[in-house]
Structure formats: structure tokens, C-alpha cells
Amino acid sequence: MQISDQWKNIITQLNPNQPDILDNVDALNYFLTTPTLRIIGPKGMNPTLDFELQTLVGIEIFTELEYLFISHHQIEDLLFLKNVTKLKSLFVHDNALKTLDGIEHLADLTTLYAHNNDLASIEAINRCVKLTEFSCANNRALPNFEGLDAKHADVLQHFYGFPNPQIPLTEIKRVEDHLGIRIRRG
């Protein structure tokens, strides 16, 4: 298995009590099959890394991920999540995301927190029909909630879409009145 230098650095920082983890095949394989991964940048609460990630290239080495917390970085896209198909919960708030493209392959995704980014579109959630919680608040460039539709209405219990200053009243009415999805403040 090929592990990039970036992920070697991350694995080492996430395992401070195992300085030889990269040389210990059993320990490394055990870590790479963890269902939960928490990678918080240096500006986040209880940071786990001393640098900010720019990309998720190579994340597919974590073959069993179900819960991914990756916040307070400078990640701009989620395209590399297309091969991490077991994800149920994804926390990518406080990054530099422009879109959510890459999550459309996450058929079991139930929780998505993508607030405090630079999102201009959430259309990729259209295929995430199991979402029960979704936050896209505080994305100044977000013009609408396109991607949310009738198939989300019965499942989505908590939708945090405020504040988003570019969202027009007609879009708020579409989501709340037509789809029946209550928009909450995030």
C-alpha cells in the first residue's frame, strides 16, 4: 500500500503514543481500518494537526471510515471522498469548500455539517437521500438550497440553513412551504 507523505505526517501526528506506527504493520493496518477519524486543524478546538490540510488526496487508505471529522483546514473540495463509500457522518465545517461535489456517492450519509465554508452550491446533496441532519449555514456565497427536494422532506429532521445572506425569500418559501422542511439557524 502506498501512503503519501501528507498522510504519513497525519498518521504520525494522530498517534503520538506510537512513534513507530508507520513501521509497525499490524498497528498501521489497525489504524487504517478505524471507523472514526478526527482531523482538526491548528485553529480548531482541541486540534490534532499542527498544519492545515489543503486536500483530501489519498484519504481512501482509510477503508472502513464511517465518521469523518475534518474541520478548520483549507480544503476546497470533497472529490476524493468518492472512494470512501461507507461514510455515515461527515463534518467538514470551517474549511474553504466551494461545492459539495464528491458526496453524491455516499449513499449511507445521514449527517453532514458543512457550515462556515465558501459554498456556492449544495446540489450534490440531491442523491444523499438518507440525510437526517444537514448544516450549510454561514456560506456567504450560497444563492439557494437547490439540491434539497421532496425526497428529503420525510427524512431530514434538522436542517441548519441560516444565516446565509444571499438566499432570497422565495427560496426560503420553496423549502419551508413547498417541501415542508423547516430551516433552522445554525
C-alpha positions as CSV (number, residue, x, y, z in Angstrom):
1,M,0.0,0.0,0.0
2,Q,1.3,3.4,-1.0
3,I,0.9,6.2,1.6
4,S,1.7,9.7,0.6
5,D,4.0,11.9,2.7
6,Q,1.0,14.1,3.8
7,W,-0.8,11.0,5.2
8,K,2.3,9.7,6.8
9,N,2.6,13.0,8.6
10,I,-1.1,12.9,9.6
11,I,-0.9,9.3,10.8
12,T,2.1,10.1,12.9
13,Q,0.5,13.2,14.5
14,L,-2.7,11.4,15.2
15,N,-0.8,8.6,17.0
16,P,1.6,10.5,19.3
17,N,2.0,7.5,21.6
18,Q,3.0,5.2,18.8
19,P,6.0,7.0,17.2
20,D,6.9,3.8,15.1
21,I,3.3,3.3,13.8
22,L,4.5,3.6,10.1
23,D,7.0,0.8,10.7
24,N,4.6,-1.5,12.6
25,V,2.5,-3.2,10.0
26,D,-0.1,-4.5,12.5
27,A,-0.6,-1.2,14.2
28,L,-0.8,0.7,10.9
29,N,-3.3,-1.7,9.4
30,Y,-5.4,-1.5,12.6
31,F,-5.4,2.3,12.4
32,L,-6.2,2.4,8.7
33,T,-9.4,0.4,9.4
34,T,-10.7,2.7,12.1
35,P,-14.3,3.7,11.6
36,T,-13.8,7.2,13.0
37,L,-11.2,9.7,12.0
38,R,-10.9,13.2,13.6
39,I,-8.5,15.6,11.9
40,I,-8.8,19.1,13.4
41,G,-6.6,21.9,12.1
42,P,-4.5,24.1,14.4
43,K,-7.2,26.8,14.6
44,G,-9.9,24.4,15.8
45,M,-10.8,23.4,19.3
46,N,-8.6,20.5,20.5
47,P,-6.5,20.4,17.3
48,T,-5.0,17.1,16.2
49,L,-2.7,18.5,13.5
50,D,-0.2,21.4,13.6
51,F,-0.8,22.3,9.9
52,E,-3.9,22.9,7.7
53,L,-4.8,20.4,5.1
54,Q,-5.3,21.7,1.5
55,T,-6.6,18.4,0.0
56,L,-8.0,15.0,0.8
57,V,-6.0,13.2,-1.9
58,G,-5.1,9.8,-0.5
59,I,-7.9,9.5,2.1
60,E,-9.1,6.3,0.6
61,I,-6.4,4.4,2.5
62,F,-8.9,4.5,5.4
63,T,-11.0,1.7,4.1
64,E,-13.7,1.4,6.9
65,L,-14.4,5.1,7.6
66,E,-18.0,5.8,8.8
67,Y,-17.4,9.0,10.7
68,L,-15.1,11.7,9.4
69,F,-14.4,14.9,11.2
70,I,-12.1,17.2,9.2
71,S,-12.5,20.8,10.2
72,H,-10.5,24.0,10.4
73,H,-8.4,23.4,7.3
74,Q,-8.3,24.9,3.8
75,I,-10.0,22.0,1.9
76,E,-11.7,23.3,-1.2
77,D,-13.4,20.1,-2.5
78,L,-14.6,16.7,-1.5
79,L,-13.9,14.9,-4.7
80,F,-11.6,12.4,-3.1
81,L,-14.4,11.1,-0.9
82,K,-15.9,9.2,-3.8
83,N,-14.0,6.1,-2.8
84,V,-14.8,6.4,0.9
85,T,-18.3,5.0,0.4
86,K,-19.1,3.7,3.9
87,L,-19.3,7.2,5.4
88,K,-22.4,7.9,7.6
89,S,-21.4,11.2,9.2
90,L,-19.2,13.9,7.6
91,F,-18.2,17.0,9.5
92,V,-16.3,19.3,7.1
93,H,-17.2,22.7,8.6
94,D,-14.7,25.6,8.8
95,N,-12.9,24.8,5.6
96,A,-12.8,26.5,2.2
97,L,-15.3,24.3,0.3
98,K,-16.8,25.7,-2.8
99,T,-19.2,22.8,-3.6
100,L,-20.2,19.5,-2.0
101,D,-19.3,17.6,-5.2
102,G,-17.9,14.2,-4.2
103,I,-20.6,13.3,-1.7
104,E,-23.1,12.1,-4.2
105,H,-21.5,8.6,-3.9
106,L,-22.1,8.5,-0.2
107,A,-25.4,6.5,-0.2
108,D,-25.4,5.9,3.6
109,L,-24.7,9.5,4.6
110,T,-27.1,10.6,7.4
111,T,-25.2,13.6,8.9
112,L,-23.4,16.4,7.0
113,Y,-22.1,19.5,8.7
114,A,-20.7,21.9,6.1
115,H,-21.2,25.3,7.7
116,N,-18.6,28.1,7.7
117,N,-17.2,27.4,4.2
118,D,-17.4,29.2,0.9
119,L,-20.1,27.0,-0.6
120,A,-21.7,28.4,-3.8
121,S,-23.8,25.2,-4.3
122,I,-25.2,22.3,-2.3
123,E,-26.7,20.5,-5.3
124,A,-24.6,17.3,-4.6
125,I,-26.8,16.5,-1.6
126,N,-29.6,15.6,-4.1
127,R,-28.5,12.0,-4.1
128,C,-27.9,11.8,-0.4
129,V,-31.5,10.8,0.4
130,K,-30.8,9.4,3.9
131,L,-29.7,12.8,5.4
132,T,-31.3,13.4,8.8
133,E,-29.1,16.3,9.7
134,F,-27.6,18.9,7.4
135,S,-25.9,22.2,8.1
136,C,-24.9,24.7,5.5
137,A,-25.2,27.9,7.5
138,N,-22.7,30.8,7.1
139,N,-21.8,30.2,3.5
140,R,-21.9,33.8,2.2
141,A,-21.9,32.8,-1.5
142,L,-24.7,30.3,-1.3
143,P,-27.5,31.6,-3.6
144,N,-30.1,28.9,-3.0
145,F,-30.8,25.5,-1.4
146,E,-31.0,23.7,-4.8
147,G,-30.3,20.0,-4.1
148,L,-32.9,19.8,-1.4
149,D,-36.1,18.4,-2.8
150,A,-39.2,16.3,-1.9
151,K,-37.2,13.1,-1.2
152,H,-35.5,14.9,1.7
153,A,-38.8,16.1,3.3
154,D,-39.7,12.9,5.2
155,V,-36.1,12.1,6.4
156,L,-34.3,15.4,7.0
157,Q,-35.1,16.3,10.7
158,H,-32.6,19.1,11.3
159,F,-31.7,21.5,8.5
160,Y,-29.5,24.4,9.5
161,G,-29.5,26.9,6.7
162,F,-29.5,30.3,8.4
163,P,-27.7,32.7,8.2
164,N,-27.0,32.7,4.5
165,P,-27.4,36.3,3.3
166,Q,-27.8,35.5,-0.4
167,I,-30.8,33.2,0.0
168,P,-33.9,35.0,-1.3
169,L,-37.3,34.9,0.5
170,T,-38.7,32.9,-2.5
171,E,-36.2,30.1,-1.9
172,I,-37.0,30.1,1.8
173,K,-40.7,29.7,1.0
174,R,-39.9,26.9,-1.5
175,V,-38.1,24.9,1.1
176,E,-40.4,25.6,4.0
177,D,-43.8,25.8,2.4
178,H,-43.5,23.6,-0.7
179,L,-41.1,20.9,0.6
180,G,-42.1,21.1,4.3
181,I,-38.5,21.3,5.5
182,R,-38.0,23.7,8.4
183,I,-34.9,25.9,8.1
184,R,-33.2,26.5,11.4
185,R,-30.5,28.9,12.5
186,G,-27.1,27.2,12.6
